[in-house]
Amino acid sequence: MGATELILVRHGESAGNVAATRAGREGAERIELPWRDPDVPLSEDGEAQAAALGRWLAGLPAEELPDSVWCSPYLRARQTAELAGLADIAGGMRTDERLRDRELGILDLLTSAGVAARYPEEAERRSWLGKFAYRPPGGESWADVALRLRSVFRDLDDEEDGKRVAVVCHDAVILLIRYVCERMTEQELLDTAAANSVRNGSVTRLVRPDGTGPWKLHTFNSVLHLQDGGAPVTEHAGETDDIHPR
């Protein structure tokens, strides 16, 4: 047997989300940030979202609370878990580097306009291959991220037998967890990604009461707890170009 429920939480809005959206809107080539990607903190709205998540969790009955928490080591994810009180609820928090955000290599901090201007051959290759298969030099494809997620969920099942587990991570990681756990095809994954942006502070729940076999989607991308808690709902989809192969 393994875990029986996954409570997937995207981190609250980050300073990087805000800067990337601004750069895209202004047509800039580069996203200006003073931090490495692992060190990007939450914005004020992101902190409010994490606090609202914590109030929602505090109101859940004991049988619906997570038994344990696994978290990306990136600061924005750790801050979300800490401000929501997840570590206190579950009696501790484990960070795992395999839950980190996708690495973009030479395209890090570039907008779509920046990629087209500085690396036109990579822009063409990304368009041809689509998001699942395209690996930027020095970075990862979505398939690469799925491979490390298969590894982390093998360990999670071994260690969290019969438990409800909260996983605090990133938008693409949540989509790829669904891909792995629900045994999606590439087409199903890309269609889901094209139709949905995983919102900041949102909750996605996967369940399998017997602890074996494929997971079933219970809730996807819910922000009702943010709306009920008076926190802003923000949507930063990142680069949405070239999701499907050309």
Beta strands, then each sheet from edge to edge (+ up, - down):
strand 1: 5-10
strand 2: 68-71
strand 3: 94-95
strand 4: 164-169
strand 5: 203-207
strand 6: 216-222
sheet 1: 3+ 2+ 4+ 1+ 5- 6+
end
